[in-house]
Amino acid sequence: MSQGSAGYKAVAKLYNALMTGVVLTLVSQRGNAPARDFVRAHFRRQHLEKFLPGLTKLGLDGLPDAVACAQYHYLSNALGGVRTEYVKESDAKAWVRYPPPRWIWQGTAICGVPTEVNAAMLHGWHGHNGVSLNNPRLGFVCTGLTTDGDPGLEGYYFDYGHPIAEHERVRYAKDERMPRFDPSQAPRLDVASWPEERLAKVERAYAVEYLRSLVPTLTDLFGEQEMVAILGRTARLIGMQFYDDMAAILGIRERTAQAFIWLTAALLQASGESVQAHGSELRQSGWKAMDGIAGVPASALAAWNELLVGMLSVHDRFLTLSVEDRRDRDGAIVWRVG
């Protein structure tokens, strides 16, 4: 694995864990309803930003709506490293399935995710496709939820042939099952010739989008102070739990201050940031991960920084990390380890 590819893999794993952790923090600290509201708002935000442009980029905007929607999920998730299945029954009915293991609820985390929280992503994204496509006849029928013990989240987009009510945009039919998936009949993208690093970079971008969405979503729903508390607590725990994975992927073996700067620099560079490392100091130009996003308070940096605080506590718990946000002066963020 190349150095660039390793960095992309590390970032993808870290931000996947951060998203999962935020949901579990909300469930355990705030309750099911706030967690459900967050998941729904998070996926609605991503839908509004990504869905229609994605249809065009993937060349799906000329297909029947139900087919285009199912193919969108199949292809976009595959590019992001998420295993997905697809079956077309007709122009008006097309299935999509997310088999275990679920990417978003990795490992044992799925045991702590209530079904209403898991289902909220359908209401945030899948049920809004017809609205975005200006097709009042289109809905999504969910036939299985992994959190209910079903062998995957599955369902189909269906054009009813007549306008449907808002509450019908997501319907549940647990007595139906998706037909067997045949990869030879599924749509394909010309990615067979893509090098490993390019595929890893796409997977990284998929995960970073979760970070870009969860910060403003938490702020909108709970306010700045609660966003900092929720994200900060989660980030520190994720940093501690995933430090060994990050060090192994990035080849960090020493437990010195400089080695931690190297690890941080590798993660930030793989995230798309511009950084310069000098001994035990790291300087970053701006915060590209949050560029162009409204509703991101300056305090979000301190909450995100708890990822590094958590990792450093495992790297060497006697070292300290300081961060200086100078974006309002010279555009820099500076970390020091000592």
N, C-alpha and C positions, 0 to 999 in steps of 0.2 A: 504494500500500500504506500503510495507516495505521501510526502509530507502534507501537501495540500489536501489530498483525499482523506488523510487521517484527521486533519483539523475539521473538515466538513462533517465527518462521521461523529466526531466528539460533540460538536455544536448541535447536531441533529438530536443526539441522545440526550444532551443536557436540557434543551428547551422542550423536548417531548416530556421529560420528567417534570419540568417546571409547570407545564400546563396541567398535567395530571395532578401534581401536588397542590396547585391552587384549588382545583375542584374538591379534593379531599379535605383541604383546610376549611373550605366553606362548609362542607357537609358536617365536619366534626366540631367546628367552632361556631358556626352560624345557623346550621340547620339545612334541611332538604330544600326548602323553598328558595332561600337566597342562592344556593348552589344551582338549582334549576334555572332561576332567572339569569344567572351569570352565563351558563352554558347556552341558553337560548339567545341571549343578547350577543355573546361572542360569535356564535355561528351566523347570526343575522348580519353582524358587521362584516364578517368575511364574505358572506354571500353577496352583499350589496357592492362590495369592492371587486370581487373576483369573478363572479359567475358569468355575466354577460361578456366581458372581455375574454374570459377563458373559452367560452363557446366558439368565439371567432378564431382565437389562436389555435384551437384544436381542430378547426375546420368542420364544426358540427352545426353551425347555425343554419344550414340549409335542410337539416333533417326534420322529420316530424317531432314535435315537442317532447313527447314521452320518450322517444328513442334518443333524442339529443341529450336529455337530462341524464338518463341512465348511462349513456356512453361517457358523458362528462365525468361522472363520479368514477367510472371504471378507469378511464385514462389518466385523469388528474391524480387520483390516488396512487396509481401504479407508478407514475413519475415521482411521487413523493415517497416511494418505498413502502406503500401500504398495499397489502394483498387484497384484491377485490375481484368479484365475479360478476358476469353480465349475461343476460339472456333476453333476446327479443322474441316476444310472442306475436306481436303485430305492430302496425304503425301507432296504435293507440295504447299499447301495453308493453312495457319493457322493465325487466327486473335488474336489481343491483343487490349484491350481497357482500358483507364484510365478515369473512370467516375468522374464527379465533386463530392465533391470539390477536386481540384488538390492539391496534397501535396506540390509541389514545389512553387506554386503561392497561398499561403494561404490567406484566407479572401479577402479583397478588393484589395490586391496587383495585382490580375489577371487583373484588369481594367487598369493597367499601363504597361502591357507587350505587346509589338507589336507582331503581328503574326509572322513576320520574325524571331524574337528573340525566340519565343516559338518553331518554327519549326526547329531552329538550332540544337536542341538536337537530332532530327531525323537524320540530316546529320552527327552529331558527333558520334552517336552510331549506330542506327538501320541500316543506309545505309552502314556501314562498316562491318557488320556481315559476309557478303559473302566473303569479302577480308580476314578477320581473319580465316574463315573456308576453305580458298582456294577453294571457290566455285564461279566461275565467273558468274553463272547463277542466283544467289540469289539476290533479291532486296526487298525493303519495299514499299508498296503502302499505302499512307496516305489517309484516307477517311473522316476524321473529325478533326478539331482543336478547342479546347475549346475557344481559344481567338477569333475565328470567330463566336462564339455564338453556335457552335455545342455542343451536349450533351456529351462532352468528347473528348479526343484525342484518335483516333482509326485508325486501319489499319491492313494490313496483310502482312506477309512474303510470298513471292511467288518465286518459282523456275520456271523460264521461259523455261527451257529445252534447252537453248542456251546461250552463253555468252552475257552479256549486257554491254552497255557503262557506263562510270563513271556517266554521268548525269542521267542515268536510275536507279541508285541504290536507290534513293528516288523519287517516282513518286506520283502525287496527282490525286485522282479520287473522287471528292466530290459528285458524283451521286451514289456512292455505299454506302451500310450500313452493318455493322456487324450484323450477325444473333443474335437472342436472346441468352443470356448467360444462360447456365444450369449448376449450381454448381455441380450437381451429375455427370456430364460428364467431369469435370475439373480434372487435375492432383492434387494429394494430397501429402503433406509431413507429416511424422509422428511427428507432433508437438502438437497434441491434449493433450498429457500428460505433455507438458512443463509447468513449473511453471511460474507465472506472471513475476518474476524477470528475468528469462532467456529470455522471449520474449521481455521485455523492454530493456535488454542488447543488443539484436540484433538490435532493433530499434535505440538505441544510436549509435551503431557502423555504421549503415547506414548513419546517419547524420554526424558523425565525418569524414567519408570518404569525404564528401563534403568540409569540412575545409581542409583536407589534399590535395585535388585537387585544390581548388580555389586559394590558396596562390601561388604555383609555376606557375599556369596558368596565373594569373594576372602579375606575374613577367616576364614571357616569352613574353607576348603580349605587355606590356606597360612599362617595366623597373621597377627597384627597387623603385625609387622615386614615380612614379605614383601608384605602388602597395600599398605603405604605405599610400598615400593620399586617394585612393579609399577605401581600407579596413579600414583604421582608421576612416574615416568619417562615413562609414556605421556601423562599430562596436559600435561607441559611441551612435549613434541613436538607434540601436537595444538594446543596454544595457539599455538605458533610457526607451524605450517603453516596454521592457519585464521584467524589474526589479520586478514589482508586481507579475507577473506570477511565476518568479523564487522563490521569497520569500514565496509565497503561497504553491507551490509544496514542497518546502524544509522545511516548517514550521518555517521560520524566522519571529519573531514578534517584537523583540526589534530593535531599531535603533542606537545601540552602535557600536563603532569600532570593538569590539570583535565579535559582531553578524555578521558584514560584513565579517570578517575573516572566521567565520564558514560557511557562505554562499559560499564564494569563495572556501574554502577547499572542501565543498561538491560537487561543480561543477567540480573541478579539479579531485577529486578522482573518480567521476562517469565517467569522460573522460578517465580514465586509468592512471592518473598521480600519482606519489608517493609524498605525501606532509606531512608536519608536521606543526601544528599550535601552537603558543605560545603567548597567549594574543592577542596583536594587530599586530603580525608578522606571516607571513606564508612563509615557505621554501619549494621549490619544487626541486626535483632531476631531472635535465634535462628537456626535452620537448618531451615526448613520442609521442605526436600527430604528430610531424614533423620528427620522426625518420625514416631514410631510404629514405627520399625524396630528390632528387637532386634539386638544384635551389631555395632553401629557404634561403634568406639572413637573417643575424642576426636581421636586422631591422624589420622583420616580427613580432617579439615579441612585439615591441612597438605598432604596428598597432593593433594586436590582443588585447593587453591590454586595448585598448579603450572600449572594452566591459565592463570591470570592472570599468573604469572611468565613463562611462555612468550610470552603475548601482549604483555606490556610490553617484552620484549626486542626485539620487532619494532617496536612503537610508538615507542620511544626506548630504545635499549640503555644509555644513560647514566643513566636514571632507575632508582630502586630502589623496591621494594614491600615494605612490612612489614604483617604481620597480627597482631592481638592478639585472642586468643580469651578473652572475658570472660563466657562463658555461665554459669560457675559463680558469678559475682558479680552482675552486673546483666543478664545475658541477652544481651549484645551481642557482636558480632564487628566489629572496627574495622580498616579498611585505610587506609594512608597511602601516598601516592606523593610522592617528592621526589628 
